[in-house]
Amino acid sequence: MKKVINVLQFVRGCEPRDPKIDLYEPMRGHIALLREYGFCGTFLLQYDALIDPRFVALAREAQPIAEIGLWLEVVEPLAERADVTWKGRFPWDWESDKGTLIAYTPNERRKMLDVAVHTFQETFGYTPKSVGAWVLDAVSLQYLQETYGISAACNCVNQYGTDGYTLWGGNTVAYYPSRKNILSPAQTAENQIGVPVFRMLGADPIYQYDWYLRDGMGIVTLEPSLSLWKKPGGGYDKDWIEWFFCETYNDKTGTPFVYAQAGQENSFGWDSMKDGLRLQCEKIAKMRDRGQIETLTLSQTGDWFREHYSLTPVLSQTAMTDWRGEGQKSVWYNSRYYRVNLFLKDTAFGIRDCYLFDENYPERYLSEKCETPACTFDTLPLWDGMRQSMGKESALLRLCDEYGEPLIVKEFTYSQEGDVGICTVKAGNDEFKIKCHSRRLSFYSECKTEFMLIGDTGKKVPDFAVTVKSDRVECVYRGYSYRVFVQKGRLCGNRAISEKGVLEIAFTRREE
């Protein structure tokens, strides 16, 4: 098992939302912590920081222990040098139709990427190996790989609407993206971008998914800034940090690669982040000294990933205890064909989320530019508990008895053997096995009793139409058609019904 943490900071050269913020001190503070704890780290420089001698001097100072790469948000001097018309209200603008690469045409993106990489080469004498952005796009990443040999990339955690950025339905750990959709893993080598993408921020496997229902645009991640939270939980909270690292880097699940990213963008200021970041570094150092975790740079992580995987591997992310004491457990299983979240709340068990991956489903900005202040990247929904919810909690596709009554679940465990994730659920006198295969989900009643999965009706996902037949679900999302098959059992309305104690849902007809 490879257990990796990236200590990463991306560095902006200006912050128009609060011009009084000292953007220099957070980078210097990060470097000091790396030295103190003996870590390697990664700094990704936005173009305005790349052309600022103060930040360049700090980057040179950090190079013995840190990797320097590029943060790919657009700023006015980058657009001007690339002969692209700047759209922003300020020298850097956070809105999607102004300060992101997708705000510009594919050709304009390539021109700005050329300028950014060439400036980096002139400054440091080599080509950057790692890049990141809150929102990357497939056109830009493919161009960077084919033209400059980029090794690794990072993008924003799955979130709904936070800061105008929606990335919804993606792999939760790491993957090779499709050439047509940066958020969707490719299924085949010929249609994937050969740069692994790692998800940023270190997301809470239980609460990050539907925190939007509780707190609007809130997030629950490793970000250590106090200004993000002001409530229990998250990257400044010692108890939450302890819980997150123990859950994420345990040896029980059997997943072959475990990843999280710590650190904080410089825009929040050093005073806001320093205490939480130190708590995280103390925990990382203790685990490193016990051989439970290793710190790598972003490109080192990408190099290892590419050496070991030619296609997106099966990876899981789990939390089998609940730091809030609400009795919740969560398993995220990711293959290159789909993701599913198996979820327990008190005694209620079911599927909270299931999205399908299709390398031919295009992102919105593959050929078009973003024309709105907010942007959306997504994959193909099958069950979306957050968006189908009618209240403060996600809607579940519930495990029920043969009469449709929800089962009272007493125990829920998870392990991974190769590509197969195995969940064991005990309810009454029966025991259920849920096996997550790379292309299908199988439910078994060990006592051969019949059962059902029943979906809460709830809200409908916009632009998503479903036709249910006895052996398949025919879906259309944003005009794109796809199917899910029931190979054992049958469908009836909002119910999937077992047959002889077995229910099997396949995401393709052909087996691997």
N, C-alpha and C positions, 0 to 999 in steps of 0.2 A: 504494500500500500504506500503510495506517494502522498505525503501530507504537506502542502505548501501554503505559505502565507506570503503575499506581496505587500511590503510596506511602500506605499506609493503616494506621491503628492503631485497633482498637476498645478502648474504655476501660471497665473495670469499676470500681465504687466500693468493692467488698469482695472479698476472696479468702480464704474459710474454709479452703481446703486448706493455706494458709501465711499466717496473719495477720501475720507479721513482714515480708512483702513490702511495699516502698514502691511503691504504685500511682501515686503522683503523679510521681515522677521519670522514668519512661519516657515519659510524655506530654510533659514539659518537654524531655527529650532529643530526642524526635522533632521537636519544633518547632525546636529549635536546629539540627538537621541540615537541615531544610527551608530555614531562613534561610541557612545556610552555603553550601549548594549551589544555592540559587536555584530550588528546586522548589516546586510547589504540592502539597498533600497533602489527605488526608481523615481526619477523626476521627469515629468513630461512638460515641456515648455510650450506655452502658447506663443504665437509669432511675436507679439509685442514684448514678451519677456525674452525671446530669443535675440531680439535686436537691441536689448537694453544691457549695456556693459555691466551694470551691477549684478543682474541675475546671471549673466554669462560667467562673471568672476566667481560667483557662488557655485555654479555648476562645475566649473573647473576644479574648484576646491573639493567638491564632493566626489569627483570621478574615481578616486581610488576605492571608494566603498559603494558607489552608486552608479546606476546606468542613467544616461540622459536620452530622452526621446522627445517626441512631438505630441502636443495636445492640439487636436484638430478642430478648434473653433476658429471662426473667421473674424478678423479684426480689420479696421480700416487700412492700416499700412500694408497688410498682406493683399487686400483687394486692389489697392492702388498700384502696388509694385507688379501685380499680375495683369494690370490693365483691365480690371473688372470693376464695374460700377458698384460702389459701396452702398448698401441699403439701410444701414443702421442709423439710429438717432444719436448714438454716442460712438466713441472710438471702438468699443466693444458693446454689442447688444445681445442680450440673452434670448430674445424672442426667435422662434424657429424660422420665421421668414426673413430674418436679417443676419443673425450671427452664427448660423450653422452652415455646413457645406451644402445641405439639401435646399437651402434658400436660393441656390444658383444652379444653372444648367450643368449637365455632366461635363461639357467641354470647359466651362468656367471652373468647375471643381478641379479638373486635371491641371489647368493653368496655375491655380493657387497652390496645389500640392507640389508642383514643380518648383515654384518659388520657395515654398517652405523647406523642402528637402535640400535644395541647392544652397539656401542660406545656412541651413544646419551644417552642410558639408564645408562651406567656407569658414564657418565659425569653429567647428570642432575637428575638422580634417577627416571625417568619416561619415558614412550614411547611417541615419538612425535605424535601429533594429525594432523599436517598439513605438506604437502610437496608441492614442486613446481619444475618446470624445464621449460626451453624454449620448449623442446620437451619431453613430457612424452609418454609412450607406454602402450598399454592395458595390456600386460603381467606383467609389473612392478606394475602398479596401482592395478590390481586385486590381486597380491601377497601381496602387502602392506595391502590391506583391509582384506583379509582372514587370514593373519598371525599376523598382528599387530593392526588391528582395526582403521586404519587411518580414520579421519573424513572429511577431505577436501583436495582438490588439486587445483593448478592453473597451467595454461599453457599459452603459447604465444598467443597473439591476432592473428586474421586472417591476414596473410601477404603472399606476394609472393616473395620469393627469398632473403629477407633481411637477411644478415649474413649467408646465406646458408640454412636458415630454411624456408620452405614453408609449411604453414598450411592453406589449401584452401578449402572452402566450409563448414565450421563448424558453429555451433550455435554461435551467437555473444555475449551471456550473460553468461548463466550457464546451465548445463545439467548433466544427468547421462549417461556416455559413454557406448557404447556396449563393450561386452567382447572381440570382435574381432577387434574393431577399436576405438582408443582413441578419434578421432575427431568426430565420429558419435554418436548422441544420440541413445540409444536403444529404441525400440518400446514396449518391454515387460519387466516385472520385472525379469523374469527368465534369460533373456539374457543381463541384464545390470550389470555394476559394481556399487555397492551401495555407491559410493563416489562421491558427486557432484564436477564437475570441473568448475572453474571460470576463465573467460578469463581476462588476464592481460592487463595492460598499459592504459586503458581508451581510446578507439579508437574513433576518429572523425567519426560520422556516415555518413558524406557526403564524405570526402576526403580520408580517410584511404584506402578505397576499391581499388581505381585505382590510388593512388599516384605513383605507380610503372610506370604508363604511363607518368607521368609528371616529375618524379625525380629519375628514376631507382629504387634503393633499399630504397628510403626514406619512412618515416612513419610520421603520424600525430596523436600523442597520448599525454597523460598526462606526459610522461617522461620529467623531468624538466632540463635535462642537456643542457647547451648552445651548447656544441660541437656536439649535434645531429642536430641542427636546422640552426642557422645563417640566419634565414629568418622569416618573420611573421608567427604566428600560432604555436601551440604546447604548451607544458607544462611549458615553461618559459615566455610565452607571457600573460600579464595581461588581455588583451581584450579577447584573445582566452579562457583563463581559465574561465572568467566570462561567456562567451557564452556557453562553454561546460557544466558547472554546471547548468546553467539555463535551457538548453535544456534537459539535462539528467534527472534532478531531479524535473521536473515540474509535476503538478497534472493533466494535461489535457489528457494524453493518456489512463489512466486507467489500465496500466500494473501492475500486483500485486507485482512484485519484480523488483527493479532497483538496478543495481550494477556497480561499477567501482573500479579500483585499482589505488592508487597514490603511489608515491615513486620512488626510483631509485637505481639500483644496485651500489655497492660501487666502481666498476671498473672505473667509470667516474671521481672520485675525488670530494671532498667536494666543492671546489671553483666553479666547473662547475655547480653544482646542487643546491646550498644552496638558491640562490635568488628565483628561480622558485618554489622550494619546500615551501619556506616561503609564497609566494603569494598563493599557493594552500591551505596551512594550514590556512591562514587568511580567505579565502573563506569558507572552511569547517567549521571553528569555528563559523562564522556568521550564516551559514545555520543550524548548530547544535543547536545554541542558539535559533533559531526561530522554532525549531522542524521539519525542512525540511530534515534532514539527520541524520544518526547515524554512528559513527565509531565502528566497530567490528573487532575482530581478524579474521583471516582466518578460524580457526576451529569453532569459534562462528557462523560465517556465514554458514558454512557447517552444523552445528547442527540445526540451524533454518530451513535451506532448507530441511533437511531430516525429520524434524518434520512436515513440512507443505506439502511436496510433496513426494509421493511414486514413481512417474514417472516424467519425464521431463515435466515441465509446459510450457504453451504458454507464451512467453515473447517477448516484442517488444523493439526496440531501435530507437529513432526518432530524427530528427532535422528538424524543420519547419521554421527556419531562416538560413541564410547563412552568416557566419562571413567574407567571402571574397567578399560579395556583388555580386555574380555571378548568383543569382536567383535560387539556387538549394535547393530542399527539399528532404529528404530521410527517408524512413520507412523500418526498418528491422523487419520482422515478423518471429519468430522462433517457430515451434512446434516440436514434437519429430519425425515428418514425413518429414518435409522439412523446408527450409528457403527461403524467397523471399524478394527482395529489390524493393519496389515501389519508383520510382524516378522521380523528376521533374527538368528539366533544362530550365530556361526561360519559354517558353510555350509548350515545348515538354515533354510529359508524357509517361511513360511505365515501363516495368520490366527491371531493370539493371542486376539482378542476380537471379537465382533460382537453388538451389541444393537440391537433395533428400537424405534422410537419410534411410539407410537400415542396420539393426543390423547384417546382414549376409555378408555384404561387408567387406572384410578383409583389414586391413592396410598392408603396404608393409613389416613391420618388426615384424609381429606376430610370425613367426617361423624363419625368416631369420635375419641376422644382416646387418646393413648398410655398404656398401662397397665403398661409394663415399663421398667426402668432404661435399656435400650438401644432404639434405634429404627432403622428401615430405610426408605429411599426407594429405589425401583428402577424400571427399565423392563423390556423384554421380551427375554429371552436367546435367542440362536440358538447362539452358541459362547462359552463362558466359560472361557478357559484357566486362570485362577487357581483357580476353584472346581472345575474338572475335573482339576486336577493331582493326581498321586499322590506328588509329592516336593517339592523345593525350587524347581522351575522350572515355568512354565506349560505346560499341554498345548497342542500346536499342531495346527491343521488344516493338514497338511503338503502342500507341492507335491511330487508324486511323478511318476515316469515311468509309461508305460503298463503296466508290470509291477508297479507298486506300490512300487518302490524309491525312497526319498527322493532328490531331485535335489541334486547338489552345486552350490550357488550361489556363483558367483565375484564377482558384482557386483549391486548393488541401488541404484537411484537413484529420485528422486521429484521431480515438478513438478506445479503446478496451473495449468490453463488454464480460466479461467472457473469453472464449477461442476464441472469434470472433473479429478479427481486421477489422474495417470499415473505408474504404477510400472513401471520397466524392470528385469527380472531376467535375468541371463545365467547359464546353466547348461550346461556342456559346450559343444557347438557350437550350441545353441539359444538363442534370446532370447524371453522372454515379456513381454507387455504386460498389466498389470492396470489397467483403467480403472475408477475409482470414479465412477459417475454418481450423481446425487442419489437415484435410486430403484433402482439396480441395480449389480451388480458384473460386469465382463466380463473374462475371462481369454483371452488369445490366444497361441498358439505361432506365432511369426513363420515358423518352418520347417514349420508345419502338422503337426508331430508330435503324437501323442496324449499326454495326461497326466491326472493325477488329483489331486484333493484328498482326503487320507485323514485322518480324525480319530483321535487317540489315544482309546482307550476311557475310561480314567481313571475318576474319580468321576462320579457323577451330581449335577446341580444339584438341590437340594431343590425339591419342588413343581413340577417341570418334566418333562413327558411329551412324547415325540416319536414320531410315526408317519411313516416314510419310504416314499414311493411313487416311482414312476419319474420323475415330473415335478414333485414338490412335497414339501415337508416340512410336516406338520401338527403344530402345537405347541399345548400347553396349559400355561400358567404361572399358578399360583395360581387356577385355575378360569377363566382368560381365554384364549380361543381365537384363533389367528392362523395365517397361512400364509406360506410362502416358496416361490416357483416357480422351477424350472429351465427357462428358455426355450430354451436351446441346450445340448446335452449331456443326461446322464441321471444318476439317482441309483440306487445299489445299496448297501444297508446303510449303512456309515459312509463310503462313497465317493461323490464327485461326479466323473463321468467325462466327459471332453471328447468332442466329435464334430467331426471334421475340424479338429482343433486349436483348437476354441472351446468355452468353457464360460461360460454367462451365467446369473447368479442374480438374480432380480427380487424386490423386496420389495412390489410391487403389480403387478397385471396391466397396468394402464393406464400409458402413457408420458406424461410431461409434454409 
